Amino acid sequence: MTAEHPSTRDSRPSRSPSGLFLPTCVWTKDRLVVEQEEQRLLTWRTILNDLIGQAHDSDVACTWYLMAEAALDQIDRDLDDLYEWLEATERGNAVCEKPER
């Protein structure tokens, strides 16, 4: 009997001008879907910004506040990836691979 070894190859799709792995764990090649994801993230970014702004004076050290800040940072990184992909596909350029964060 031979032992089965899990594959060491990363099974996640990479970013390319023909597609993008969205924060919602969806692989898409559809520019409209990417733009919809951008709008979804912008909505959540606005909500979190308002929440953090209203609570800044009193709750800076609270766990939920720190989690909201971390979520906002992640949304900003995700939006940067979406903007980069949209710009690259608009120009017809390849999207360069980035190392995992």
Summary of the structure (lengths in Angstrom):
residues: 101
radius of gyration: 17.8
end to end distance: 38.9
largest distance: 63.9
contacts: 212
relative contact order: 0.16
helix: 57%
strand: 6%
